[in-house]
Amino acid sequence: MCSDLTSPSVFGILTDMRKEDILALLGRLLLAIIFLASAFGKITNFEATMRFMDAHGMPMAMLFCVAAIVLEALGAIALILGYMTRWGAVSLFGFLVAATWIFHSAADQRIQLLKNLAIMGGLLQVAAFGPGELSLDGRDRSK
């Protein structure tokens, strides 16, 4: 059984992974975490989230809350799987532009604003350079 682990095909897969592809995968996973956590927080605190949105003048808070949950969850899944990754990154970028403008433009929200700008930078990197080979998109490209 140990010989299976050292067979040329398994060893070849491990050595064929480029550090750039491993870093791209880790970057996508780290970006996805915040969106999954945010979607989960909105689901588990739905009423409070809608009140927060109402307090910031959002019309149709329920509709926009559900839309935010769906967009964050699907965008995060796209990043994790590396499937339709550029679309997911661009969608999450657009979502963050709107959320940052609406909720984090006040002076007391400077750290949230800067955090969102940093995340937007990461999303633009994914959109520009793609998910890397360790992704469903990369797998399709290598055939």
OpenMM code with the backbone's topology and positions (N, CA, C; nanometers):
from openmm import Vec3, app, unit

residues = "MET CYS SER ASP LEU THR SER PRO SER VAL PHE GLY ILE LEU THR ASP MET ARG LYS GLU ASP ILE LEU ALA LEU LEU GLY ARG LEU LEU LEU ALA ILE ILE PHE LEU ALA SER ALA PHE GLY LYS ILE THR ASN PHE GLU ALA THR MET ARG PHE MET ASP ALA HIS GLY MET PRO MET ALA MET LEU PHE CYS VAL ALA ALA ILE VAL LEU GLU ALA LEU GLY ALA ILE ALA LEU ILE LEU GLY TYR MET THR ARG TRP GLY ALA VAL SER LEU PHE GLY PHE LEU VAL ALA ALA THR TRP ILE PHE HIS SER ALA ALA ASP GLN ARG ILE GLN LEU LEU LYS ASN LEU ALA ILE MET GLY GLY LEU LEU GLN VAL ALA ALA PHE GLY PRO GLY GLU LEU SER LEU ASP GLY ARG ASP ARG SER LYS".split()
positions = [
    Vec3(0.0796, -0.1188, 0.0000),
    Vec3(0.0000, 0.0000, 0.0000),
    Vec3(0.0840, 0.1254, 0.0000),
    Vec3(0.1936, 0.1228, 0.0723),
    Vec3(0.2817, 0.2390, 0.0751),
    Vec3(0.3364, 0.2701, -0.0630),
    Vec3(0.3528, 0.1686, -0.1440),
    Vec3(0.4061, 0.1917, -0.2776),
    Vec3(0.3097, 0.2743, -0.3622),
    Vec3(0.1769, 0.2661, -0.3320),
    Vec3(0.0808, 0.3476, -0.4051),
    Vec3(0.1061, 0.4962, -0.3825),
    Vec3(0.1453, 0.5320, -0.2611),
    Vec3(0.1678, 0.6725, -0.2297),
    Vec3(0.2926, 0.7275, -0.2977),
    Vec3(0.3864, 0.6401, -0.3265),
    Vec3(0.5099, 0.6857, -0.3897),
    Vec3(0.5123, 0.6544, -0.5382),
    Vec3(0.4007, 0.6086, -0.5910),
    Vec3(0.3975, 0.5766, -0.7331),
    Vec3(0.4204, 0.7043, -0.8137),
    Vec3(0.4720, 0.6907, -0.9333),
    Vec3(0.5022, 0.8088, -1.0143),
    Vec3(0.3806, 0.8981, -1.0381),
    Vec3(0.2605, 0.8395, -1.0529),
    Vec3(0.1445, 0.9226, -1.0827),
    Vec3(0.1074, 1.0124, -0.9647),
    Vec3(0.1066, 0.9589, -0.8422),
    Vec3(0.0741, 1.0405, -0.7252),
    Vec3(0.1846, 1.1415, -0.7007),
    Vec3(0.3089, 1.0957, -0.7043),
    Vec3(0.4216, 1.1859, -0.6823),
    Vec3(0.4252, 1.2937, -0.7903),
    Vec3(0.3929, 1.2543, -0.9114),
    Vec3(0.3907, 1.3504, -1.0219),
    Vec3(0.2878, 1.4592, -1.0018),
    Vec3(0.1715, 1.4229, -0.9504),
    Vec3(0.0673, 1.5224, -0.9237),
    Vec3(0.1166, 1.6242, -0.8214),
    Vec3(0.1795, 1.5753, -0.7155),
    Vec3(0.2270, 1.6650, -0.6107),
    Vec3(0.3387, 1.7560, -0.6605),
    Vec3(0.4286, 1.7030, -0.7388),
    Vec3(0.5396, 1.7857, -0.7862),
    Vec3(0.4989, 1.8750, -0.9014),
    Vec3(0.3896, 1.8416, -0.9697),
    Vec3(0.3432, 1.9247, -1.0804),
    Vec3(0.2702, 2.0492, -1.0325),
    Vec3(0.2301, 2.0527, -0.9054),
    Vec3(0.1615, 2.1701, -0.8539),
    Vec3(0.2611, 2.2847, -0.8422),
    Vec3(0.2281, 2.3926, -0.9072),
    Vec3(0.3142, 2.5095, -0.8983),
    Vec3(0.2773, 2.5886, -0.7735),
    Vec3(0.3754, 2.6533, -0.7147),
    Vec3(0.3485, 2.7314, -0.5936),
    Vec3(0.2458, 2.8408, -0.6215),
    Vec3(0.2445, 2.8950, -0.7431),
    Vec3(0.1471, 2.9979, -0.7777),
    Vec3(0.0042, 2.9437, -0.7710),
    Vec3(-0.0139, 2.8188, -0.8129),
    Vec3(-0.1474, 2.7589, -0.8099),
    Vec3(-0.1914, 2.7282, -0.6674),
    Vec3(-0.0978, 2.6859, -0.5847),
    Vec3(-0.1292, 2.6610, -0.4430),
    Vec3(-0.1648, 2.7926, -0.3747),
    Vec3(-0.0880, 2.8972, -0.4025),
    Vec3(-0.1166, 3.0282, -0.3436),
    Vec3(-0.2498, 3.0841, -0.3947),
    Vec3(-0.2799, 3.0614, -0.5221),
    Vec3(-0.4079, 3.1067, -0.5767),
    Vec3(-0.5241, 3.0363, -0.5063),
    Vec3(-0.5103, 2.9060, -0.4831),
    Vec3(-0.6132, 2.8309, -0.4111),
    Vec3(-0.6291, 2.8847, -0.2696),
    Vec3(-0.5191, 2.9031, -0.1991),
    Vec3(-0.5269, 2.9562, -0.0625),
    Vec3(-0.5884, 3.0961, -0.0609),
    Vec3(-0.5513, 3.1781, -0.1555),
    Vec3(-0.6092, 3.3122, -0.1650),
    Vec3(-0.7592, 3.3087, -0.1871),
    Vec3(-0.8041, 3.2203, -0.2770),
    Vec3(-0.9484, 3.2074, -0.3021),
    Vec3(-1.0212, 3.1607, -0.1774),
    Vec3(-0.9630, 3.0638, -0.1060),
    Vec3(-1.0263, 3.0125, 0.0164),
    Vec3(-1.0354, 3.1212, 0.1232),
    Vec3(-0.9295, 3.1983, 0.1386),
    Vec3(-0.9310, 3.3047, 0.2386),
    Vec3(-1.0313, 3.4141, 0.2026),
    Vec3(-1.0429, 3.4461, 0.0760),
    Vec3(-1.1445, 3.5431, 0.0344),
    Vec3(-1.2855, 3.4895, 0.0581),
    Vec3(-1.3041, 3.3619, 0.0323),
    Vec3(-1.4375, 3.3020, 0.0454),
    Vec3(-1.4863, 3.2988, 0.1896),
    Vec3(-1.3943, 3.2830, 0.2850),
    Vec3(-1.4331, 3.2694, 0.4251),
    Vec3(-1.5202, 3.3852, 0.4717),
    Vec3(-1.4809, 3.5065, 0.4385),
    Vec3(-1.5551, 3.6224, 0.4898),
    Vec3(-1.6958, 3.6293, 0.4314),
    Vec3(-1.7100, 3.5870, 0.3060),
    Vec3(-1.8425, 3.5904, 0.2442),
    Vec3(-1.9324, 3.4795, 0.2983),
    Vec3(-1.8759, 3.3615, 0.3231),
    Vec3(-1.9547, 3.2540, 0.3850),
    Vec3(-1.9977, 3.2935, 0.5261),
    Vec3(-1.9059, 3.3509, 0.6027),
    Vec3(-1.9389, 3.3931, 0.7388),
    Vec3(-2.0445, 3.5023, 0.7377),
    Vec3(-2.0342, 3.5932, 0.6448),
    Vec3(-2.1317, 3.7018, 0.6349),
    Vec3(-2.2698, 3.6491, 0.5963),
    Vec3(-2.2748, 3.5584, 0.4992),
    Vec3(-2.4035, 3.4997, 0.4595),
    Vec3(-2.4641, 3.4227, 0.5768),
    Vec3(-2.3825, 3.3450, 0.6467),
    Vec3(-2.4314, 3.2696, 0.7623),
    Vec3(-2.4832, 3.3644, 0.8706),
    Vec3(-2.4115, 3.4730, 0.8950),
    Vec3(-2.4562, 3.5720, 0.9932),
    Vec3(-2.5888, 3.6352, 0.9561),
    Vec3(-2.6078, 3.6619, 0.8284),
    Vec3(-2.7350, 3.7189, 0.7833),
    Vec3(-2.8488, 3.6178, 0.8000),
    Vec3(-2.8212, 3.4917, 0.7736),
    Vec3(-2.9239, 3.3878, 0.7880),
    Vec3(-2.9623, 3.3712, 0.9342),
    Vec3(-2.8640, 3.3627, 1.0215),
    Vec3(-2.8908, 3.3361, 1.1631),
    Vec3(-2.9398, 3.4591, 1.2387),
    Vec3(-2.9190, 3.5774, 1.1823),
    Vec3(-2.9667, 3.7023, 1.2444),
    Vec3(-3.0467, 3.7831, 1.1432),
    Vec3(-3.1373, 3.7152, 1.0762),
    Vec3(-3.2091, 3.7760, 0.9645),
    Vec3(-3.2843, 3.9023, 1.0064),
    Vec3(-3.3598, 3.8945, 1.1150),
    Vec3(-3.4384, 4.0108, 1.1604),
    Vec3(-3.3476, 4.1288, 1.1949),
    Vec3(-3.2404, 4.1017, 1.2676),
    Vec3(-3.1478, 4.2087, 1.3052),
    Vec3(-3.0805, 4.2691, 1.1822),
    Vec3(-3.0488, 4.1854, 1.0848),
    Vec3(-2.9875, 4.2348, 0.9614),
    Vec3(-3.0836, 4.3247, 0.8866),
    Vec3(-3.2103, 4.2861, 0.8804),
    Vec3(-3.3093, 4.3701, 0.8123),
    Vec3(-3.3269, 4.5037, 0.8863),
    Vec3(-3.3252, 4.5012, 1.0195),
    Vec3(-3.3347, 4.6267, 1.0958),
    Vec3(-3.2136, 4.7158, 1.0674),
    Vec3(-3.0954, 4.6562, 1.0607),
    Vec3(-2.9730, 4.7303, 1.0282),
    Vec3(-2.9857, 4.7938, 0.8902),
    Vec3(-3.0350, 4.7183, 0.7943),
    Vec3(-3.0519, 4.7699, 0.6586),
    Vec3(-3.1553, 4.8814, 0.6564),
    Vec3(-3.2653, 4.8641, 0.7281),
    Vec3(-3.3677, 4.9684, 0.7388),
    Vec3(-3.3089, 5.0960, 0.7973),
    Vec3(-3.2280, 5.0816, 0.9011),
    Vec3(-3.1672, 5.1968, 0.9675),
    Vec3(-3.0752, 5.2747, 0.8737),
    Vec3(-3.0222, 5.2081, 0.7717),
    Vec3(-2.9363, 5.2743, 0.6741),
    Vec3(-3.0121, 5.3169, 0.5484),
    Vec3(-3.1453, 5.3139, 0.5571),
    Vec3(-3.2279, 5.3645, 0.4479),
    Vec3(-3.2462, 5.2711, 0.3307),
    Vec3(-3.2191, 5.1427, 0.3512),
    Vec3(-3.2368, 5.0467, 0.2424),
    Vec3(-3.3859, 5.0187, 0.2205),
    Vec3(-3.4359, 5.0425, 0.1002),
    Vec3(-3.5736, 5.0023, 0.0709),
    Vec3(-3.5781, 4.8508, 0.0505),
    Vec3(-3.6930, 4.7922, 0.0676),
    Vec3(-3.7121, 4.6484, 0.0447),
    Vec3(-3.6020, 4.5661, 0.1126),
    Vec3(-3.5851, 4.5892, 0.2411),
    Vec3(-3.4760, 4.5262, 0.3160),
    Vec3(-3.4799, 4.3740, 0.3062),
    Vec3(-3.5981, 4.3151, 0.3113),
    Vec3(-3.6061, 4.1690, 0.3055),
    Vec3(-3.5526, 4.1175, 0.1722),
    Vec3(-3.5945, 4.1788, 0.0647),
    Vec3(-3.5491, 4.1373, -0.0678),
    Vec3(-3.3971, 4.1516, -0.0800),
    Vec3(-3.3445, 4.2646, -0.0380),
    Vec3(-3.2006, 4.2875, -0.0494),
    Vec3(-3.1207, 4.1995, 0.0460),
    Vec3(-3.1776, 4.1669, 0.1599),
    Vec3(-3.1096, 4.0772, 0.2535),
    Vec3(-3.0984, 3.9362, 0.1930),
    Vec3(-3.2068, 3.8877, 0.1381),
    Vec3(-3.2050, 3.7557, 0.0728),
    Vec3(-3.1088, 3.7579, -0.0466),
    Vec3(-3.1135, 3.8645, -0.1253),
    Vec3(-3.0231, 3.8755, -0.2403),
    Vec3(-2.8771, 3.8760, -0.1953),
    Vec3(-2.8483, 3.9456, -0.0856),
    Vec3(-2.7108, 3.9495, -0.0343),
    Vec3(-2.6665, 3.8107, 0.0107),
    Vec3(-2.7543, 3.7380, 0.0778),
    Vec3(-2.7208, 3.6020, 0.1230),
    Vec3(-2.6884, 3.5133, 0.0036),
    Vec3(-2.7733, 3.5164, -0.0973),
    Vec3(-2.7539, 3.4327, -0.2159),
    Vec3(-2.6245, 3.4716, -0.2880),
    Vec3(-2.6033, 3.6014, -0.3068),
    Vec3(-2.4838, 3.6469, -0.3780),
    Vec3(-2.3569, 3.6121, -0.3025),
    Vec3(-2.3559, 3.6339, -0.1718),
    Vec3(-2.2369, 3.6018, -0.0926),
    Vec3(-2.2091, 3.4511, -0.0927),
    Vec3(-2.3133, 3.3710, -0.0755),
    Vec3(-2.2946, 3.2258, -0.0706),
    Vec3(-2.2487, 3.1715, -0.2052),
    Vec3(-2.3161, 3.2107, -0.3129),
    Vec3(-2.2775, 3.1602, -0.4455),
    Vec3(-2.1403, 3.2110, -0.4875),
    Vec3(-2.1111, 3.3365, -0.4573),
    Vec3(-1.9790, 3.3907, -0.4891),
    Vec3(-1.8691, 3.3170, -0.4141),
    Vec3(-1.8930, 3.2879, -0.2864),
    Vec3(-1.7943, 3.2149, -0.2063),
    Vec3(-1.7750, 3.0739, -0.2600),
    Vec3(-1.8831, 3.0087, -0.2973),
    Vec3(-1.8730, 2.8729, -0.3534),
    Vec3(-1.7945, 2.8763, -0.4845),
    Vec3(-1.8191, 2.9783, -0.5671),
    Vec3(-1.7436, 2.9917, -0.6921),
    Vec3(-1.5945, 3.0053, -0.6631),
    Vec3(-1.5596, 3.0840, -0.5611),
    Vec3(-1.4185, 3.1002, -0.5257),
    Vec3(-1.3597, 2.9695, -0.4730),
    Vec3(-1.4325, 2.9013, -0.3888),
    Vec3(-1.3819, 2.7773, -0.3286),
    Vec3(-1.3575, 2.6705, -0.4352),
    Vec3(-1.4554, 2.6505, -0.5191),
    Vec3(-1.4443, 2.5462, -0.6213),
    Vec3(-1.3582, 2.5888, -0.7396),
    Vec3(-1.3450, 2.7193, -0.7560),
    Vec3(-1.2759, 2.7661, -0.8751),
    Vec3(-1.3585, 2.7409, -0.9991),
    Vec3(-1.4901, 2.7516, -0.9865),
    Vec3(-1.5817, 2.7298, -1.0979),
    Vec3(-1.6518, 2.8623, -1.1283),
    Vec3(-1.6419, 2.9082, -1.2524),
    Vec3(-1.6930, 3.0398, -1.2898),
    Vec3(-1.6343, 3.1443, -1.1948),
    Vec3(-1.5075, 3.1264, -1.1688),
    Vec3(-1.4381, 3.2032, -1.0660),
    Vec3(-1.4349, 3.3520, -1.0964),
    Vec3(-1.4055, 3.3872, -1.2171),
    Vec3(-1.3980, 3.5301, -1.2511),
    Vec3(-1.5339, 3.5968, -1.2370),
    Vec3(-1.6393, 3.5281, -1.2783),
    Vec3(-1.7742, 3.5831, -1.2615),
    Vec3(-1.8063, 3.6000, -1.1133),
    Vec3(-1.7722, 3.4999, -1.0340),
    Vec3(-1.7954, 3.5088, -0.8900),
    Vec3(-1.7199, 3.6242, -0.8279),
    Vec3(-1.5939, 3.6410, -0.8656),
    Vec3(-1.5122, 3.7500, -0.8109),
    Vec3(-1.5679, 3.8859, -0.8504),
    Vec3(-1.6073, 3.9003, -0.9768),
    Vec3(-1.6626, 4.0285, -1.0230),
    Vec3(-1.7961, 4.0569, -0.9551),
    Vec3(-1.8784, 3.9544, -0.9368),
    Vec3(-2.0070, 3.9725, -0.8682),
    Vec3(-1.9866, 4.0158, -0.7240),
    Vec3(-1.8946, 3.9501, -0.6544),
    Vec3(-1.8659, 3.9875, -0.5164),
    Vec3(-1.8045, 4.1270, -0.5096),
    Vec3(-1.7223, 4.1630, -0.6067),
    Vec3(-1.6663, 4.2972, -0.6134),
    Vec3(-1.7787, 4.4011, -0.6230),
    Vec3(-1.8723, 4.3792, -0.7144),
    Vec3(-1.9857, 4.4709, -0.7293),
    Vec3(-2.0693, 4.4811, -0.6023),
    Vec3(-2.0923, 4.3667, -0.5396),
    Vec3(-2.1655, 4.3642, -0.4132),
    Vec3(-2.0926, 4.4488, -0.3086),
    Vec3(-1.9604, 4.4317, -0.2998),
    Vec3(-1.8829, 4.5068, -0.2004),
    Vec3(-1.8812, 4.6562, -0.2292),
    Vec3(-1.8782, 4.6940, -0.3546),
    Vec3(-1.8842, 4.8365, -0.3884),
    Vec3(-2.0126, 4.8960, -0.3313),
    Vec3(-2.1248, 4.8292, -0.3581),
    Vec3(-2.2537, 4.8794, -0.3088),
    Vec3(-2.2602, 4.8771, -0.1563),
    Vec3(-2.2207, 4.7671, -0.0952),
    Vec3(-2.2273, 4.7559, 0.0516),
    Vec3(-2.1365, 4.8579, 0.1191),
    Vec3(-2.0199, 4.8798, 0.0630),
    Vec3(-1.9264, 4.9761, 0.1205),
    Vec3(-1.9823, 5.1175, 0.1095),
    Vec3(-2.0383, 5.1495, -0.0046),
    Vec3(-2.0969, 5.2823, -0.0274),
    Vec3(-2.2129, 5.3074, 0.0698),
    Vec3(-2.2983, 5.2100, 0.0855),
    Vec3(-2.4187, 5.2269, 0.1678),
    Vec3(-2.3885, 5.2209, 0.3170),
    Vec3(-2.3079, 5.1245, 0.3594),
    Vec3(-2.2934, 5.0973, 0.5026),
    Vec3(-2.1630, 5.1445, 0.5652),
    Vec3(-2.0605, 5.1700, 0.4851),
    Vec3(-1.9294, 5.1962, 0.5446),
    Vec3(-1.8637, 5.3255, 0.4980),
    Vec3(-1.9431, 5.4230, 0.4554),
    Vec3(-1.8837, 5.5485, 0.4090),
    Vec3(-1.8746, 5.6534, 0.5201),
    Vec3(-1.9345, 5.6282, 0.6359),
    Vec3(-1.9287, 5.7231, 0.7480),
    Vec3(-1.7882, 5.7238, 0.8090),
    Vec3(-1.7533, 5.8326, 0.8742),
    Vec3(-1.6192, 5.8483, 0.9322),
    Vec3(-1.5868, 5.7394, 1.0349),
    Vec3(-1.6866, 5.6937, 1.1095),
    Vec3(-1.6610, 5.5917, 1.2117),
    Vec3(-1.6504, 5.4503, 1.1531),
    Vec3(-1.6593, 5.4378, 1.0239),
    Vec3(-1.6521, 5.3081, 0.9557),
    Vec3(-1.5229, 5.2920, 0.8757),
    Vec3(-1.4198, 5.3709, 0.9106),
    Vec3(-1.2964, 5.3721, 0.8322),
    Vec3(-1.2324, 5.2338, 0.8207),
    Vec3(-1.2249, 5.1587, 0.9304),
    Vec3(-1.1621, 5.0259, 0.9259),
    Vec3(-1.2430, 4.9321, 0.8366),
    Vec3(-1.3756, 4.9352, 0.8465),
    Vec3(-1.4604, 4.8518, 0.7603),
    Vec3(-1.4427, 4.8899, 0.6136),
    Vec3(-1.4325, 5.0206, 0.5884),
    Vec3(-1.4110, 5.0686, 0.4524),
    Vec3(-1.2779, 5.0159, 0.3985),
    Vec3(-1.1715, 5.0287, 0.4772),
    Vec3(-1.0395, 4.9825, 0.4336),
    Vec3(-1.0355, 4.8311, 0.4160),
    Vec3(-1.1023, 4.7583, 0.5061),
    Vec3(-1.1097, 4.6117, 0.4940),
    Vec3(-1.1778, 4.5743, 0.3625),
    Vec3(-1.2879, 4.6402, 0.3331),
    Vec3(-1.3595, 4.6101, 0.2085),
    Vec3(-1.2756, 4.6452, 0.0859),
    Vec3(-1.2017, 4.7567, 0.0926),
    Vec3(-1.1147, 4.7920, -0.0194),
    Vec3(-1.0073, 4.6854, -0.0412),
    Vec3(-0.9521, 4.6327, 0.0683),
    Vec3(-0.8516, 4.5269, 0.0563),
    Vec3(-0.9118, 4.4006, -0.0055),
    Vec3(-1.0309, 4.3641, 0.0385),
    Vec3(-1.0983, 4.2463, -0.0181),
    Vec3(-1.1267, 4.2695, -0.1665),
    Vec3(-1.1699, 4.3920, -0.2007),
    Vec3(-1.1945, 4.4236, -0.3416),
    Vec3(-1.0673, 4.4055, -0.4229),
    Vec3(-0.9531, 4.4441, -0.3679),
    Vec3(-0.8260, 4.4250, -0.4369),
    Vec3(-0.7989, 4.2774, -0.4633),
    Vec3(-0.8240, 4.1931, -0.3636),
    Vec3(-0.8068, 4.0496, -0.3821),
    Vec3(-0.8997, 3.9941, -0.4884),
    Vec3(-1.0236, 4.0404, -0.4876),
    Vec3(-1.1207, 3.9943, -0.5876),
    Vec3(-1.0797, 4.0379, -0.7284),
    Vec3(-1.0262, 4.1583, -0.7401),
    Vec3(-0.9792, 4.2035, -0.8713),
    Vec3(-0.8609, 4.1197, -0.9192),
    Vec3(-0.7743, 4.0765, -0.8280),
    Vec3(-0.6639, 3.9879, -0.8645),
    Vec3(-0.7172, 3.8562, -0.9201),
    Vec3(-0.8183, 3.8004, -0.8540),
    Vec3(-0.8782, 3.6753, -0.9024),
    Vec3(-0.9428, 3.6972, -1.0390),
    Vec3(-1.0142, 3.8101, -1.0530),
    Vec3(-1.0791, 3.8389, -1.1810),
    Vec3(-0.9759, 3.8577, -1.2924),
    Vec3(-0.8646, 3.9208, -1.2610),
    Vec3(-0.7631, 3.9497, -1.3625),
    Vec3(-0.6813, 3.8271, -1.4002),
    Vec3(-0.6418, 3.7479, -1.3010),
    Vec3(-0.5470, 3.6402, -1.3265),
    Vec3(-0.6080, 3.5008, -1.3194),
    Vec3(-0.7349, 3.4913, -1.2826),
    Vec3(-0.8016, 3.3629, -1.2794),
    Vec3(-0.7714, 3.2841, -1.1536),
    Vec3(-0.8295, 3.1653, -1.1447),
    Vec3(-0.8227, 3.0861, -1.0216),
    Vec3(-0.6981, 2.9993, -1.0077),
    Vec3(-0.6176, 2.9871, -1.1125),
    Vec3(-0.5051, 2.8944, -1.1086),
    Vec3(-0.5489, 2.7558, -1.1519),
    Vec3(-0.4525, 2.6666, -1.1603),
    Vec3(-0.4793, 2.5313, -1.2091),
    Vec3(-0.5554, 2.4448, -1.1091),
    Vec3(-0.5446, 2.4752, -0.9798),
    Vec3(-0.6130, 2.3954, -0.8776),
    Vec3(-0.7555, 2.4464, -0.8615),
    Vec3(-0.8326, 2.4313, -0.9664),
    Vec3(-0.9701, 2.4798, -0.9714),
    Vec3(-1.0446, 2.4039, -1.0803),
    Vec3(-1.1743, 2.4097, -1.0750),
    Vec3(-1.2525, 2.3476, -1.1825),
    Vec3(-1.2315, 2.4218, -1.3136),
    Vec3(-1.2201, 2.5550, -1.3071),
    Vec3(-1.1914, 2.6316, -1.4289),
    Vec3(-1.0543, 2.5947, -1.4852),
    Vec3(-0.9547, 2.5821, -1.3991),
    Vec3(-0.8203, 2.5471, -1.4428),
    Vec3(-0.8146, 2.4062, -1.4993),
    Vec3(-0.8935, 2.3185, -1.4421),
    Vec3(-0.8985, 2.1807, -1.4893),
    Vec3(-0.9558, 2.1740, -1.6314),
    Vec3(-1.0607, 2.2519, -1.6573),
    Vec3(-1.1185, 2.2568, -1.7916),
    Vec3(-1.0171, 2.3094, -1.8927),
    Vec3(-0.9384, 2.4066, -1.8526),
    Vec3(-0.8422, 2.4703, -1.9412),
    Vec3(-0.7265, 2.3765, -1.9761),
    Vec3(-0.6934, 2.2858, -1.8815),
    Vec3(-0.5773, 2.1999, -1.9039),
    Vec3(-0.6067, 2.0825, -1.9966),
    Vec3(-0.7305, 2.0626, -2.0342),
    Vec3(-0.7658, 1.9498, -2.1230),
    Vec3(-0.7431, 1.9858, -2.2677),
] * unit.nanometer
topology = app.Topology()
chain = topology.addChain("A")
for resn in residues:
    res = topology.addResidue(resn, chain)
    for name in ("N", "CA", "C"):
        topology.addAtom(name, app.Element.getBySymbol(name[0]), res)
